[in-house]
Amino acid sequence: MAIPDPLEALVAFLTADVDVAALVAGRVYGDEIPQAALALLATGETILQTVVIRDSGAEGSVGDASRVGWSKPRVDVFSYGETPFRAKALDLACYRALKQMVPNTQGSCRLQDATLLTGAVFLREEDTHWPLVFRSYAVAVAEDAVGP
């Protein structure tokens, strides 16, 4: 049985959150912003609020990982906005949703919880100079797919 993709599950989780959804209208992506969406995001000086979730390449500890069916991958959540304040508002909505996560299933992936690993980091995107805020989380996720 294939291991489900935690990024896909997190995209679904944040897209379904009422506060996040009110800010992004479905613009939650895994890994990167799709090229087709990039043209729609920036019109002149206006940048629509967007979330991008990426693997950070680290793994949190779940004890002896060779014997458990859970992993704790580290992910970075990037919140973009037209101003630093709007990026921060979106970051705080994502933070609240992930902090309050209870065990849930998204598609075939079982999410247990999310642990904050870093505080908010304020940046500008290198190529577009869009304001963004990111935080890192460790997300406890089942390695076996679950049924409906």
C-alpha positions as CSV (number, residue, x, y, z in Angstrom):
1,M,0.0,0.0,0.0
2,A,1.3,3.4,-0.9
3,I,2.2,6.0,1.7
4,P,-0.2,8.9,1.4
5,D,1.1,12.4,0.7
6,P,1.1,14.7,3.8
7,L,1.3,17.8,1.7
8,E,-1.8,16.9,-0.2
9,A,-3.6,16.3,3.1
10,L,-2.4,19.6,4.5
11,V,-3.6,21.5,1.4
12,A,-7.0,19.9,1.8
13,F,-7.0,20.6,5.6
14,L,-6.2,24.4,5.2
15,T,-8.4,24.8,2.2
16,A,-11.3,23.5,4.4
17,D,-10.6,25.8,7.3
18,V,-13.2,28.5,7.4
19,D,-10.8,31.4,8.4
20,V,-8.1,30.4,5.9
21,A,-10.7,29.9,3.1
22,A,-12.2,33.3,3.7
23,L,-8.8,34.9,3.0
24,V,-7.5,32.7,0.1
25,A,-10.6,31.5,-1.8
26,G,-9.0,28.1,-2.6
27,R,-5.4,29.4,-3.2
28,V,-3.6,26.8,-1.0
29,Y,-0.9,24.9,-2.9
30,G,1.6,22.1,-2.3
31,D,5.3,22.7,-3.2
32,E,4.8,25.8,-5.4
33,I,2.3,28.1,-7.0
34,P,1.2,26.6,-10.3
35,Q,2.2,28.6,-13.4
36,A,-1.4,29.0,-14.5
37,A,-2.2,30.6,-11.1
38,L,0.8,32.9,-11.1
39,A,-0.6,35.1,-13.8
40,L,-3.8,35.5,-11.9
41,L,-2.2,36.3,-8.5
42,A,-0.5,39.5,-9.5
43,T,-2.4,42.1,-11.4
44,G,-0.4,45.3,-11.4
45,E,0.4,46.0,-7.8
46,T,-2.3,43.7,-6.4
47,I,-1.3,40.4,-4.9
48,L,-3.9,37.9,-3.8
49,Q,-3.4,36.1,-0.5
50,T,-2.0,32.6,-1.1
51,V,-0.6,29.7,0.9
52,V,2.1,27.4,-0.2
53,I,3.1,24.3,1.8
54,R,6.5,22.8,1.2
55,D,8.5,19.9,2.6
56,S,11.5,21.2,4.5
57,G,13.6,18.0,4.3
58,A,13.6,17.3,8.0
59,E,11.9,14.6,10.0
60,G,10.6,15.1,13.5
61,S,11.1,12.3,16.1
62,V,8.4,9.7,16.8
63,G,10.7,7.4,18.8
64,D,11.9,4.3,17.0
65,A,10.6,5.2,13.6
66,S,11.5,1.8,12.2
67,R,8.6,0.2,14.1
68,V,5.8,2.7,14.0
69,G,3.4,3.5,11.3
70,W,3.6,7.2,11.9
71,S,6.1,9.8,10.7
72,K,6.5,13.5,11.6
73,P,7.7,15.3,8.5
74,R,8.6,18.9,8.8
75,V,6.9,21.3,6.5
76,D,7.1,25.1,5.9
77,V,3.9,27.1,5.4
78,F,4.4,30.2,3.4
79,S,1.7,32.9,3.6
80,Y,1.7,35.6,0.9
81,G,-0.2,38.9,0.9
82,E,-0.3,42.2,-0.9
83,T,1.1,43.9,2.2
84,P,3.1,42.5,5.2
85,F,0.0,42.9,7.4
86,R,-2.1,40.8,5.0
87,A,0.6,38.2,4.8
88,K,0.7,38.1,8.6
89,A,-3.1,37.9,8.9
90,L,-3.1,34.8,6.6
91,D,-0.1,33.4,8.6
92,L,-2.1,33.8,11.8
93,A,-5.1,32.0,10.3
94,C,-3.0,29.1,9.2
95,Y,-1.2,29.0,12.6
96,R,-4.6,28.9,14.4
97,A,-5.9,26.1,12.2
98,L,-2.8,24.0,12.5
99,K,-2.4,24.6,16.2
100,Q,-6.0,23.5,16.8
101,M,-5.8,20.5,14.5
102,V,-7.4,17.4,15.9
103,P,-7.0,13.9,14.4
104,N,-8.7,14.0,11.0
105,T,-8.6,12.3,7.6
106,Q,-8.0,14.1,4.3
107,G,-8.4,11.8,1.4
108,S,-6.5,8.6,2.3
109,C,-4.2,10.4,4.7
110,R,-4.6,10.4,8.5
111,L,-3.3,13.6,10.1
112,Q,-2.8,13.5,13.9
113,D,-1.5,16.9,14.9
114,A,0.8,19.7,13.9
115,T,3.6,21.0,16.2
116,L,5.0,24.5,15.7
117,L,8.8,24.4,15.3
118,T,9.6,28.1,14.5
119,G,8.1,31.5,15.1
120,A,6.9,33.7,12.2
121,V,9.7,34.8,9.8
122,F,8.9,37.8,7.7
123,L,10.4,37.9,4.2
124,R,9.9,39.1,0.6
125,E,9.8,36.5,-2.1
126,E,13.1,36.6,-4.0
127,D,11.8,36.9,-7.6
128,T,8.5,38.8,-7.2
129,H,9.3,40.7,-3.9
130,W,5.8,39.7,-2.6
131,P,5.5,40.0,1.2
132,L,5.4,36.6,2.9
133,V,5.5,35.1,6.4
134,F,6.6,31.5,7.0
135,R,6.6,29.1,9.9
136,S,7.8,25.5,10.2
137,Y,5.7,22.7,11.6
138,A,6.2,19.0,12.3
139,V,3.0,17.1,11.3
140,A,2.2,13.7,12.7
141,V,0.8,11.6,9.9
142,A,0.0,7.9,9.4
143,E,2.2,6.1,6.9
144,D,-0.6,3.8,5.9
145,A,-3.5,5.0,3.7
146,V,-6.9,4.9,5.4
147,G,-10.2,4.1,3.7
148,P,-13.2,6.3,3.5
